[in-house]
Amino acid sequence: MVPPRSYEHPDPDEIVIPRVLFALSEPLRLNMVRMLAERGEVDSIDLGPDLPRSTLTHHTSLLRESGVVFVRGEGRKCMIKLRTDDLEQRFPGLLNTVLSSYEHAVSETEDEDEA
């Protein structure tokens, strides 16, 4: 039997705001974070089923290395979830603010498209 893959994650006190903001600044990664906030833990492939595997790996690795997500291997799956508690402890309200701003921007864009 093959041992499960292991991933390195920053300790909560090593999560720094510039890296988190950089990770959240890219629309594709921000959409992944939004999906995780809605669904909880998912197989990483569900975050970008139409993306090339290398692109998906790049973006999920950046989110993991910045401390935004926690990744664990489960058989052939790569399960990923938000580090909500760690982010809230380090930067209270940040994740909720970013996600609500994202939702507001998306709804404004949709309203403009309909007009």
C-alpha distances in whole Angstrom, upper triangle without the diagonal:
4,6,9,12,15,19,22,25,28,29,32,35,34,34,37,40,40,36,36,39,38,35,37,40,38,38,35,33,36,35,31,32,35,32,30,33,34,30,28,25,24,21,23,23,26,28,29,28,31,30,28,25,26,29,27,24,27,29,26,25,29,29,26,28,31,30,31,27,24,21,17,14,13,10,12,15,17,19,23,25,29,29,32,33,33,35,37,38,38,40,42,42,41,38,41,44,42,40,44,45,43,44,47,47,45,48,51,50,49,53,54,53,54,58
4,6,9,12,15,19,21,25,27,29,32,31,31,34,36,37,33,33,36,35,31,34,36,35,35,32,30,33,33,29,30,32,30,28,31,32,29,26,23,22,19,20,21,24,25,26,25,28,27,25,22,23,25,23,21,24,26,23,22,26,26,23,24,28,27,28,24,21,18,14,11,11,9,10,13,15,17,20,23,26,27,30,31,30,32,35,35,35,38,39,40,38,36,38,41,39,38,41,43,40,41,45,45,43,46,48,47,47,50,52,50,52,55
4,6,9,13,16,18,22,23,26,29,27,28,31,33,34,30,30,34,33,29,32,34,33,34,31,29,31,31,27,28,31,29,26,29,30,27,25,21,20,18,19,21,23,24,26,26,28,27,26,22,23,25,23,20,23,24,21,20,24,24,21,22,25,24,25,22,18,15,12,9,10,9,11,13,14,15,18,21,24,24,27,28,27,29,32,32,32,35,36,37,36,33,36,39,37,36,39,41,38,40,43,43,42,44,47,46,46,49,51,49,51,55
4,6,10,13,16,19,21,23,26,25,25,28,30,31,27,27,30,29,26,28,31,30,31,28,25,28,28,24,24,27,25,22,25,26,23,21,17,17,15,16,17,20,21,22,23,26,24,23,19,20,22,20,17,20,21,18,17,21,20,17,19,22,21,22,18,15,12,8,6,7,7,9,10,10,12,14,17,20,20,24,25,24,26,29,29,29,31,33,34,32,30,32,35,33,32,35,37,35,36,39,39,38,41,43,42,42,46,47,46,48,51
4,7,10,13,17,19,21,24,22,22,25,28,28,24,24,27,26,23,25,28,27,28,25,23,25,25,22,22,25,23,21,24,26,23,21,17,16,14,14,16,19,19,21,21,24,22,21,17,17,19,17,14,17,18,15,14,17,17,14,16,19,18,19,16,13,10,7,5,8,9,9,10,9,11,13,16,19,19,23,24,22,24,27,27,27,29,31,32,30,28,31,33,31,30,34,35,33,34,37,37,36,39,41,40,40,44,45,44,46,49
4,7,10,13,15,18,20,19,19,22,25,25,22,22,25,24,21,24,27,26,27,25,22,24,25,21,21,24,23,20,23,25,23,20,17,17,15,15,17,20,20,21,23,25,23,22,18,18,20,18,15,16,17,14,13,16,16,12,13,17,15,17,14,11,8,7,7,10,12,12,12,10,11,12,15,17,17,20,21,19,21,24,24,24,26,28,30,28,26,29,31,29,29,32,33,31,33,36,36,35,38,41,40,40,44,45,44,46,49
4,6,10,12,15,18,16,16,19,21,22,18,18,21,20,18,20,23,22,24,22,19,21,22,19,19,22,21,18,21,23,22,19,16,16,15,14,17,19,18,20,22,24,21,21,17,17,18,16,12,14,15,12,9,12,12,9,9,13,12,14,11,9,7,7,8,12,14,14,13,10,11,11,13,15,14,18,19,17,18,22,22,21,23,26,27,25,23,26,28,26,26,29,30,28,30,34,33,33,36,38,37,38,41,42,41,44,46
4,7,9,12,14,12,13,16,19,19,16,16,20,19,17,19,22,22,24,22,19,21,23,20,19,23,22,19,22,24,23,20,18,18,18,16,19,21,20,22,24,26,23,23,20,18,19,17,14,15,15,13,10,12,12,8,8,11,10,13,11,9,9,10,12,15,18,18,17,13,14,13,14,15,14,17,18,15,17,20,20,19,21,24,25,23,22,25,27,25,25,29,30,28,30,33,33,33,36,38,37,38,41,42,42,44,47
4,6,9,11,9,9,13,15,16,13,13,17,17,14,17,20,20,22,21,17,19,21,18,17,20,20,17,19,22,21,18,16,18,18,16,19,21,19,21,24,26,24,24,21,20,20,18,15,15,15,12,10,11,10,6,6,8,7,9,9,7,8,10,13,17,19,20,18,14,14,12,12,12,10,14,14,12,13,17,16,15,17,20,21,20,18,22,23,22,22,26,27,26,28,31,30,30,33,35,35,36,39,40,40,42,45
4,6,8,6,6,10,13,14,11,12,15,16,14,16,19,20,23,22,18,19,22,19,18,21,22,19,20,23,23,20,19,20,21,19,23,24,22,24,27,29,26,26,24,22,22,20,18,17,16,14,12,12,11,8,7,7,6,10,10,10,12,14,17,20,23,23,21,18,17,15,15,13,11,14,14,10,12,15,14,12,15,18,20,18,17,21,22,21,22,25,26,25,28,30,30,31,34,35,35,37,39,40,40,43,45
4,5,5,7,10,14,16,14,13,17,18,17,19,22,23,25,25,21,22,24,22,19,23,24,20,21,24,24,21,19,22,23,21,25,26,24,27,29,32,29,29,27,26,25,23,21,21,20,17,15,15,14,11,10,10,8,11,12,11,13,15,19,22,25,26,23,20,19,17,16,14,11,14,12,9,11,14,12,11,14,17,19,18,18,21,23,22,23,26,27,27,29,31,32,32,35,37,37,38,41,42,42,45,47
4,5,5,9,12,14,13,12,15,17,16,17,20,22,24,24,20,20,23,21,18,21,22,19,19,22,23,19,19,22,23,22,26,26,24,27,30,32,30,30,28,27,26,24,22,22,20,18,17,16,14,12,12,10,8,10,11,11,15,17,20,23,26,27,25,21,19,17,15,13,9,11,9,6,8,10,8,7,11,13,16,15,15,18,20,19,20,23,24,24,27,29,29,30,33,34,35,36,39,40,41,43,45
4,6,8,11,14,13,13,16,18,17,19,21,24,26,26,22,22,25,24,21,24,25,22,22,26,26,23,23,25,26,25,29,29,27,29,33,35,32,33,31,29,28,27,25,24,22,20,19,18,16,15,13,12,10,13,15,15,18,20,24,27,30,30,28,25,23,20,19,16,13,14,12,9,10,12,9,7,11,14,17,16,17,20,21,21,22,25,26,26,29,30,31,32,35,36,37,38,40,41,42,45,46
4,6,10,12,10,11,14,15,15,17,19,21,24,24,20,21,24,22,20,23,25,22,22,26,26,23,22,25,25,24,27,28,25,28,31,33,30,30,28,26,25,24,22,21,20,18,16,15,14,12,10,9,8,12,14,14,17,19,22,26,29,29,27,23,22,19,18,16,13,15,14,10,11,14,12,9,12,16,18,16,17,21,21,20,22,25,26,26,28,30,30,31,34,35,36,38,40,41,41,44,46
4,7,9,8,7,11,12,12,13,16,18,21,21,17,17,20,19,16,19,21,19,19,23,23,21,20,22,23,21,25,25,23,25,28,30,27,28,26,25,23,22,20,19,17,16,14,13,11,10,9,6,6,8,11,12,15,18,22,25,28,28,25,22,20,17,16,13,11,12,12,8,8,11,10,7,9,13,15,13,13,17,18,17,19,22,22,22,25,26,26,28,30,32,32,34,36,37,38,40,42
4,6,6,6,9,10,11,13,14,17,20,21,17,17,21,20,17,20,22,20,20,24,25,23,23,25,26,23,27,27,24,26,29,31,28,29,27,26,24,23,22,20,18,17,16,13,12,13,11,8,8,10,13,15,18,22,25,28,31,31,28,24,23,20,18,16,13,14,15,11,10,12,12,8,9,13,15,12,13,17,17,16,18,21,21,21,24,26,25,27,30,30,31,33,35,36,37,39,41
4,6,5,6,8,10,10,12,15,18,19,16,15,19,19,16,18,21,20,19,23,24,23,23,25,26,24,27,27,23,25,29,30,27,29,28,26,24,23,22,20,18,18,17,14,13,14,12,9,10,10,14,17,20,23,27,30,33,32,29,26,24,21,19,16,14,14,15,12,10,12,12,9,8,11,13,10,11,15,14,13,16,18,17,18,21,22,22,24,27,27,28,30,32,32,34,36,37
4,6,5,6,9,10,10,13,16,18,15,15,19,19,17,19,22,21,21,24,26,24,25,26,27,24,27,27,23,25,28,29,26,27,26,24,22,22,21,18,16,17,16,13,12,14,12,9,11,12,15,18,21,24,27,30,33,32,30,26,25,22,20,18,16,17,18,16,13,15,16,12,12,15,16,12,14,17,16,14,17,20,18,18,22,23,22,24,27,27,27,30,32,32,33,36,37
4,5,5,6,9,10,12,15,16,13,13,17,16,15,18,20,19,19,23,24,22,22,23,23,21,23,24,21,22,25,26,23,24,23,21,19,18,17,15,13,14,12,9,9,11,8,5,8,9,12,15,17,21,24,27,30,29,26,22,22,18,18,15,14,16,17,14,12,15,16,13,12,16,17,13,13,17,17,14,17,20,19,18,22,23,22,24,27,27,27,30,32,32,33,36,37
4,5,5,6,9,11,14,14,11,11,14,14,12,14,17,16,16,19,20,19,19,20,21,19,22,22,19,20,24,25,22,24,23,21,19,18,17,15,13,13,13,9,8,10,9,5,7,7,10,13,16,20,23,26,29,28,25,21,20,16,15,12,11,12,14,12,9,12,13,11,10,13,13,10,10,13,13,11,13,16,16,15,19,20,20,21,24,25,25,27,29,30,31,33,35
4,5,5,6,9,12,14,11,10,14,14,12,14,17,17,17,20,22,21,21,22,24,21,23,23,19,21,25,25,23,24,24,22,20,19,19,17,14,15,15,11,10,13,12,9,11,10,13,17,19,23,26,29,31,30,27,24,23,19,18,15,14,15,17,15,12,14,16,13,11,14,13,10,10,13,12,9,12,15,14,13,17,18,17,19,22,22,22,25,27,27,28,31,32
4,5,5,7,11,12,10,10,14,14,13,16,18,18,18,21,23,22,22,22,23,20,22,22,19,19,23,23,21,22,21,20,17,17,17,14,12,13,13,9,9,12,11,8,11,11,14,17,19,22,25,28,31,29,26,23,22,19,18,16,16,17,19,17,14,17,19,16,15,17,17,13,13,16,15,12,15,18,16,15,19,20,18,20,23,23,23,25,28,27,28,31,33
4,6,7,9,10,7,8,11,11,10,13,15,14,15,18,19,19,18,19,19,16,18,19,15,16,20,20,18,19,18,17,14,14,14,11,8,10,10,6,6,9,9,7,9,8,10,14,15,19,22,24,27,25,23,19,19,15,15,13,13,15,17,15,13,16,18,16,15,17,17,13,12,15,15,12,13,17,16,14,17,19,18,19,22,23,22,24,27,27,28,30,32
4,6,7,9,6,5,9,9,8,10,13,13,13,16,18,17,18,18,20,17,19,18,15,16,20,20,18,20,20,19,16,15,16,14,10,11,13,10,8,12,12,10,11,9,11,15,17,21,23,26,28,27,24,20,19,16,15,12,13,14,17,16,12,15,17,15,14,16,14,11,9,12,12,8,10,13,12,10,14,16,14,15,19,19,19,21,24,24,25,27,29
4,6,9,8,7,10,12,11,13,15,16,16,19,21,21,21,21,22,19,21,21,17,17,21,21,19,21,21,20,16,16,17,15,12,14,15,12,11,15,15,12,14,12,15,19,20,24,26,29,31,29,26,23,22,19,18,16,17,17,20,19,16,18,21,18,16,18,17,13,12,15,13,10,12,14,12,11,14,16,14,15,18,18,18,20,23,22,23,26,28
4,6,5,6,9,10,11,12,14,15,16,19,20,20,21,20,20,17,18,18,14,14,18,17,15,17,18,16,13,13,15,12,9,12,13,11,11,14,15,13,15,13,15,18,19,23,25,27,29,27,24,21,21,18,18,16,18,19,22,21,18,20,23,21,19,21,19,16,14,17,16,12,13,16,14,11,15,16,14,14,18,19,17,19,22,22,22,25,27
4,6,5,6,9,10,10,12,14,15,16,18,19,20,19,20,17,17,16,13,13,16,16,14,17,18,17,14,13,16,14,11,13,15,13,12,16,18,16,17,15,16,19,20,24,25,27,29,27,24,22,21,18,18,17,19,19,23,22,19,21,24,23,21,22,20,17,15,16,15,12,12,14,12,9,12,14,12,11,15,16,14,16,19,19,18,21,24
4,5,5,6,9,10,11,13,14,16,16,17,18,16,16,13,14,13,9,9,12,12,10,13,14,14,10,10,12,11,8,10,13,12,11,15,16,15,17,14,15,18,18,21,22,24,26,24,21,18,18,15,16,15,18,19,22,22,20,22,25,24,22,23,21,18,16,18,18,14,13,16,15,12,14,16,14,13,17,18,16,17,21,21,20,23,25
4,5,5,6,9,10,10,12,14,15,15,15,15,15,12,13,13,9,10,14,14,12,14,14,14,11,9,11,10,6,8,10,9,7,11,13,12,13,10,11,14,15,18,20,22,24,22,19,16,16,13,13,12,14,16,19,18,16,19,21,20,19,20,19,16,13,15,16,12,12,15,15,12,14,17,16,15,18,20,18,20,23,23,23,26,28
4,5,5,6,9,10,10,12,14,15,16,15,17,14,16,15,11,12,16,16,15,18,18,18,14,13,15,14,10,11,14,12,10,13,15,13,14,11,12,15,17,20,22,24,27,25,22,19,18,14,13,12,14,14,18,18,15,17,20,19,17,18,16,13,10,12,12,9,8,11,11,8,11,13,12,12,15,17,16,17,20,21,21,24,26
4,5,5,6,9,10,11,12,14,15,14,15,13,14,12,8,10,13,14,13,16,17,18,14,12,15,15,11,12,15,14,12,15,17,16,16,13,13,16,17,20,22,23,26,24,20,18,17,14,13,12,16,16,19,20,17,19,22,22,20,21,18,16,13,14,14,11,9,12,12,9,10,13,12,11,14,16,15,16,19,20,19,22,24
4,5,5,6,9,10,10,11,11,10,12,9,11,9,6,8,11,13,12,15,15,15,13,10,12,13,9,9,12,12,9,12,15,14,14,11,10,13,13,16,18,20,22,20,17,14,13,10,10,10,13,14,18,18,16,18,21,21,20,20,19,16,13,14,16,13,11,14,15,12,13,16,16,14,17,20,19,19,22,24,23,25,28
4,5,5,6,9,10,10,11,11,13,11,14,12,9,12,15,17,16,18,18,18,16,13,14,14,11,10,13,12,9,11,14,13,12,8,8,12,13,16,19,20,23,22,18,16,14,10,9,7,10,10,14,15,12,14,18,17,16,17,15,13,9,11,13,10,8,12,13,11,12,15,15,14,17,20,19,20,23,24,24,26,29
4,5,5,6,9,10,12,12,15,13,15,13,10,13,16,17,17,20,20,21,18,15,17,18,14,13,16,16,13,15,18,16,15,12,12,15,16,19,21,22,25,24,20,18,16,13,11,10,13,12,16,17,14,16,19,19,17,17,15,13,10,10,12,9,6,9,11,8,9,12,13,12,14,17,17,17,20,22,21,23,26
4,5,5,6,8,10,9,11,11,12,9,7,10,13,15,15,18,18,20,17,14,16,17,14,13,16,16,13,15,19,18,17,13,12,14,15,17,19,20,22,21,17,16,13,11,10,10,13,13,17,18,17,18,21,22,20,20,18,17,13,13,15,13,10,13,15,12,12,15,16,14,16,19,19,18,21,23,23,24,27
4,5,5,5,7,7,10,10,12,10,8,12,14,17,17,19,18,20,18,14,16,17,14,12,15,15,12,13,16,16,14,11,9,11,12,14,17,17,20,20,16,14,11,8,6,6,10,10,14,15,14,15,18,19,18,18,17,15,12,13,15,14,11,14,16,14,14,18,18,17,19,22,22,22,25,27,26,28,31
4,6,6,9,10,14,14,16,13,12,15,18,20,20,23,22,23,21,18,19,20,16,15,18,17,14,15,18,17,15,11,11,13,15,17,20,20,23,23,19,17,14,11,8,7,10,9,12,14,13,13,17,18,16,16,14,13,9,9,13,11,9,11,14,12,12,16,17,16,17,21,21,21,23,26,26,27,30
4,6,9,10,14,14,16,13,12,15,17,20,20,23,23,24,22,19,21,22,18,17,20,20,17,18,21,20,18,15,14,16,17,19,21,21,24,23,20,18,15,13,10,10,13,12,15,18,16,17,20,21,20,19,17,16,13,12,15,14,10,12,15,13,12,16,17,15,17,20,20,20,22,25,24,25,28
4,6,7,11,12,14,10,10,14,15,18,19,22,21,23,21,18,19,21,18,16,19,20,17,17,21,21,19,15,13,14,15,16,18,18,20,20,16,15,12,11,9,10,13,13,16,18,18,18,21,23,22,21,19,19,15,15,18,17,14,16,19,17,16,19,21,19,20,23,23,22,25,28,27,28,31
4,6,10,11,14,12,12,15,17,20,20,23,21,23,22,18,19,20,18,15,18,19,15,15,19,19,16,13,11,11,12,14,16,16,19,19,15,14,10,8,6,7,10,10,13,15,15,16,19,20,20,19,18,18,14,15,18,17,14,17,20,18,17,21,22,21,22,26,26,25,28,30,30,31,34
4,7,9,12,10,11,14,16,19,19,21,19,21,20,16,16,19,16,13,16,17,14,14,17,18,15,13,10,9,9,10,12,12,15,15,12,10,6,5,4,8,10,11,14,15,16,17,20,21,21,21,21,20,16,17,21,19,17,20,22,20,20,24,25,23,25,28,28,28,31,33,32,33,36
4,6,8,7,8,11,12,16,16,18,16,18,17,14,14,17,15,12,15,17,14,14,18,19,17,14,11,11,10,10,11,11,14,13,9,8,5,6,7,10,13,15,17,19,19,20,23,24,24,24,23,22,18,20,22,21,18,21,23,21,21,24,25,23,25,28,27,27,30,32,31,32,35
4,5,6,8,10,10,14,14,15,13,15,15,12,12,15,14,11,14,16,15,14,18,19,18,16,12,12,9,10,9,9,11,10,6,5,4,6,9,12,15,17,20,21,21,23,25,26,26,27,26,25,21,23,25,23,21,24,26,23,23,27,27,25,27,30,29,28,32,33,32,34,37
4,5,5,7,9,12,11,12,10,12,12,8,9,11,10,8,11,13,12,12,15,16,16,14,11,11,9,10,10,11,13,11,8,6,6,6,9,12,15,17,20,20,20,22,25,25,25,26,25,23,20,22,24,21,19,23,24,21,22,25,25,23,26,28,27,27,31,32,30,32,35
4,5,6,5,9,9,10,8,11,11,8,9,12,12,10,13,15,14,15,18,19,19,17,15,15,12,13,12,13,14,11,8,8,9,10,13,15,18,20,24,24,23,26,28,28,28,29,28,26,22,24,26,23,21,24,25,22,23,26,26,23,26,29,27,26,30,31,29,31,35
4,5,5,9,10,12,11,14,13,10,12,15,13,12,15,17,15,16,20,20,20,17,15,15,14,15,15,14,16,14,10,10,10,10,12,14,18,19,23,23,23,25,27,28,27,28,26,25,21,22,24,22,19,22,23,20,20,24,23,21,23,26,25,24,27,29,27,29,32
4,6,9,9,12,11,13,11,8,11,12,10,9,13,14,12,14,17,18,17,15,13,14,13,15,16,16,18,16,13,11,10,9,11,12,16,17,21,21,20,22,25,25,24,25,24,22,18,19,21,18,16,19,20,17,17,21,20,18,21,23,22,22,25,26,25,27,30
4,5,5,8,9,11,9,6,10,12,10,10,13,15,14,16,19,19,20,17,15,17,15,17,17,18,19,17,14,13,13,12,14,16,19,21,24,24,23,26,28,28,27,28,26,24,21,22,24,20,18,21,22,18,19,22,21,19,21,24,22,22,25,26,24,26,30
4,6,8,9,12,11,9,12,14,13,13,16,18,17,19,22,23,23,20,18,19,17,19,18,18,19,16,13,13,14,14,17,19,22,24,27,27,26,29,32,31,31,32,30,28,24,25,27,24,22,24,25,21,22,25,24,21,24,26,24,23,27,28,26,27,31
4,7,9,12,10,9,13,14,14,15,18,19,19,21,23,24,25,22,21,22,20,22,21,22,22,18,17,16,18,17,20,21,25,26,30,30,29,31,34,33,32,33,31,29,26,27,28,25,23,25,26,22,22,25,24,21,23,26,23,22,26,27,24,26,29
4,6,8,6,6,10,11,11,12,14,16,16,18,20,21,22,20,19,20,18,20,20,21,21,18,16,15,17,16,19,20,23,25,29,28,27,30,32,31,30,32,30,28,25,26,27,24,22,25,25,21,22,25,24,21,24,26,23,24,27,27,25,28,31
4,5,5,6,9,10,11,12,14,16,17,18,20,22,23,22,20,21,19,20,19,21,21,17,16,15,18,18,20,22,25,27,30,30,29,32,34,33,32,34,33,30,27,29,30,26,25,28,28,25,26,29,27,25,28,30,27,27,31,31,29,31,34
4,5,5,6,9,10,11,12,14,15,16,18,20,21,20,18,18,16,17,16,17,17,14,13,12,15,15,18,20,23,25,28,28,27,30,32,31,31,33,32,29,26,29,30,26,25,29,29,25,27,30,28,26,29,31,29,29,33,33,31,34,37
4,5,5,6,9,10,10,12,14,15,16,18,20,19,18,19,16,18,17,19,19,16,15,14,16,16,19,21,23,26,29,27,26,30,32,30,30,32,32,29,26,29,30,26,26,29,29,26,27,30,28,27,30,32,29,30,34,34,32,35,38
4,5,5,6,9,10,11,13,14,15,17,19,18,17,18,16,18,18,21,21,18,17,15,17,16,18,19,22,24,27,26,25,28,30,28,28,30,29,26,23,26,27,23,22,26,25,22,24,27,25,23,27,28,26,27,30,30,29,31,34
4,5,5,6,8,10,11,12,14,16,17,15,14,15,13,15,15,17,18,15,13,11,13,12,15,16,19,21,24,23,22,25,28,26,26,28,27,24,21,24,25,21,20,24,24,21,22,25,24,22,26,27,25,26,30,30,28,31,34
4,6,5,6,8,10,10,12,14,15,15,13,14,11,13,13,16,17,14,13,10,12,12,15,16,18,21,24,22,22,25,27,26,26,28,27,25,22,25,26,23,22,26,26,23,25,28,27,25,29,30,29,29,33,33,32,35,37
4,6,5,6,9,10,10,12,14,14,13,15,13,16,16,19,20,18,16,13,15,14,16,17,18,21,24,22,21,25,26,24,24,27,26,23,21,24,25,21,21,25,25,22,24,27,25,24,28,29,27,29,32,32,31,34,37
4,5,5,6,9,10,11,13,11,11,13,12,15,17,19,21,19,16,13,14,12,14,14,16,18,21,20,18,22,24,22,22,24,23,20,18,21,21,18,18,21,21,18,20,23,22,21,24,26,24,25,29,29,28,31,34
4,5,5,6,9,10,11,10,8,10,9,12,13,16,18,16,13,10,11,8,10,11,13,16,19,17,17,20,22,21,21,23,22,19,17,20,21,18,17,21,22,19,21,24,23,22,25,27,26,27,30,31,30,33,35
4,5,5,6,8,10,10,9,10,9,12,13,17,18,17,15,11,12,10,12,13,14,17,19,17,17,21,22,20,21,23,23,21,18,22,23,20,20,24,24,22,24,27,26,25,29,30,29,30,34,34,33,36,38
4,5,5,6,9,9,9,11,11,15,17,20,22,20,18,15,15,12,14,13,14,16,19,17,15,19,20,18,19,21,21,18,16,20,21,17,18,22,21,19,22,25,23,23,27,28,27,29,32,32,32,34,37
4,6,5,6,5,6,9,10,13,16,19,21,20,17,14,13,10,10,9,10,13,15,14,12,16,17,16,16,18,18,15,13,16,18,15,15,19,19,17,20,22,22,21,25,26,25,27,30,31,30,33,35
4,5,5,6,5,6,7,10,13,16,19,18,16,12,12,9,10,9,9,13,15,13,12,16,17,16,17,19,19,17,15,18,20,18,18,21,22,20,23,26,25,25,28,30,29,30,33,34,34,36,39
4,5,8,8,9,10,13,16,19,22,21,19,15,15,13,13,12,12,15,16,14,13,17,18,15,17,20,21,18,17,20,21,19,20,23,23,22,25,27,27,27,30,31,31,32,35,36,36,38,41
4,6,8,10,12,16,18,22,24,24,21,17,17,14,13,11,11,13,15,12,11,14,15,13,13,16,17,14,13,17,18,16,17,20,20,19,22,25,24,24,28,29,28,30,33,33,34,36,38
4,6,7,10,14,17,20,23,23,20,16,15,12,11,9,7,10,11,8,8,12,12,11,12,15,16,13,12,16,17,15,16,20,20,20,22,25,24,25,28,29,29,31,34,34,35,37,39
4,7,10,14,17,20,23,22,19,16,14,10,9,6,6,8,10,9,7,11,12,11,11,14,14,11,9,13,14,12,13,16,17,16,18,21,21,21,24,26,26,27,30,31,31,34,36
4,7,10,13,16,19,19,16,12,10,7,5,4,5,8,11,10,9,13,14,14,15,16,16,14,12,15,17,15,15,18,19,18,20,23,23,23,25,28,27,28,31,32,32,34,37
4,7,10,13,16,17,14,10,8,6,5,6,6,10,11,10,11,14,15,15,17,18,19,17,15,18,20,19,18,22,23,22,23,26,27,26,29,31,31,31,34,36,36,37,40
4,7,10,13,13,10,7,6,4,7,9,10,13,15,14,15,18,19,19,20,22,22,21,18,21,23,21,20,24,25,23,25,28,28,27,30,33,32,32,36,37,36,38,41
4,7,10,11,8,6,5,7,9,12,12,16,17,16,18,21,22,22,24,25,25,24,21,24,27,25,24,27,29,27,28,31,32,30,33,36,35,35,38,40,39,41,44
4,6,7,6,5,6,9,12,15,16,19,21,20,22,25,25,26,27,29,29,28,25,27,30,28,26,30,32,29,30,34,34,32,35,38,37,37,40,41,40,42,45
4,6,5,6,7,10,13,17,18,21,22,22,24,26,27,28,29,31,31,29,26,28,31,30,28,31,33,31,31,35,35,33,36,39,38,37,41,42,41,43,46
4,5,8,10,13,16,20,22,24,26,26,27,30,31,32,33,34,34,33,30,32,35,33,31,34,36,33,34,38,38,36,38,41,40,39,43,44,43,44,48
4,7,10,13,17,20,22,25,27,27,28,30,32,32,33,34,34,33,29,31,34,32,30,33,35,32,32,36,36,34,36,39,38,37,41,42,40,42,45
4,6,9,13,17,19,21,24,24,25,27,29,29,30,31,31,29,26,28,30,28,26,30,31,28,29,33,32,30,33,36,34,34,38,39,37,39,42
4,6,10,14,16,18,21,20,21,24,25,26,26,28,28,26,23,25,27,25,24,27,28,26,27,30,30,28,31,34,33,33,36,37,36,38,41
4,7,11,13,15,18,18,19,21,23,23,24,25,25,23,20,22,25,23,21,25,26,24,25,28,28,27,29,32,31,31,34,36,35,37,40
4,7,10,12,15,15,15,18,20,20,21,22,21,20,16,19,21,19,18,21,23,21,21,25,25,24,26,29,29,29,32,33,33,35,38
4,7,9,11,12,12,14,16,17,18,18,18,17,13,15,18,17,15,18,21,19,19,23,24,23,25,28,27,28,31,32,32,34,36
4,5,9,9,9,11,13,14,14,15,14,13,10,12,15,14,12,16,18,16,17,21,21,21,23,26,26,26,29,31,31,33,35
4,6,5,6,8,10,11,12,13,13,12,10,13,15,15,14,17,19,18,20,23,24,24,26,28,29,29,32,33,34,36,38
4,6,5,6,8,10,10,10,10,10,8,10,13,13,12,15,17,17,18,21,22,22,24,26,27,28,30,32,33,34,36
4,6,5,6,9,10,9,11,11,10,12,15,15,15,17,20,20,21,23,25,26,27,29,31,31,33,35,36,37,40
4,5,5,6,8,9,12,11,11,13,16,16,16,19,20,21,22,25,26,26,28,30,31,32,35,36,37,39,41
4,5,5,6,7,9,8,7,10,12,12,13,16,17,17,19,21,22,23,25,27,28,29,31,33,34,36,38
4,6,5,4,6,7,7,9,11,12,13,15,17,18,19,21,22,24,25,27,28,30,31,33,34,36,38
4,6,6,9,10,11,13,14,16,17,19,20,21,23,25,26,27,29,31,32,33,35,37,38,39,41
4,6,9,9,11,13,14,15,17,19,20,21,23,24,25,27,29,30,31,33,35,36,37,39,41
4,6,6,8,10,11,12,14,15,16,18,20,21,22,24,26,27,28,30,31,33,34,36,37
4,6,8,9,10,12,13,14,15,17,19,20,22,23,25,26,28,29,31,32,34,35,37
4,6,5,6,9,10,11,12,14,15,16,18,20,21,22,24,26,27,28,30,32,33
4,6,5,6,9,10,11,12,14,15,16,18,20,21,23,24,26,27,29,30,32
4,5,5,6,8,10,10,12,14,15,16,18,20,21,23,24,26,27,29,31
4,6,5,6,8,10,10,12,14,15,16,18,20,21,22,24,26,27,29
4,6,5,6,8,10,10,12,14,15,16,18,20,21,23,24,26,27
4,6,5,6,9,10,10,12,14,15,16,18,20,21,23,25,26
4,5,5,6,9,10,11,12,14,15,17,18,20,21,23,25
4,5,5,6,9,10,11,12,14,15,17,18,20,21,23
4,5,5,6,9,10,11,12,14,15,17,18,20,21
4,5,5,6,9,10,11,12,14,15,17,19,20
4,5,5,6,9,10,11,12,14,15,17,19
4,5,5,6,9,10,11,12,14,16,17
4,6,5,6,9,10,11,12,14,16
4,5,5,6,9,10,11,13,15
4,5,5,6,9,10,11,13
4,5,5,6,9,10,11
4,5,5,6,9,10
4,5,5,6,9
4,5,5,6
4,5,5
4,6
4
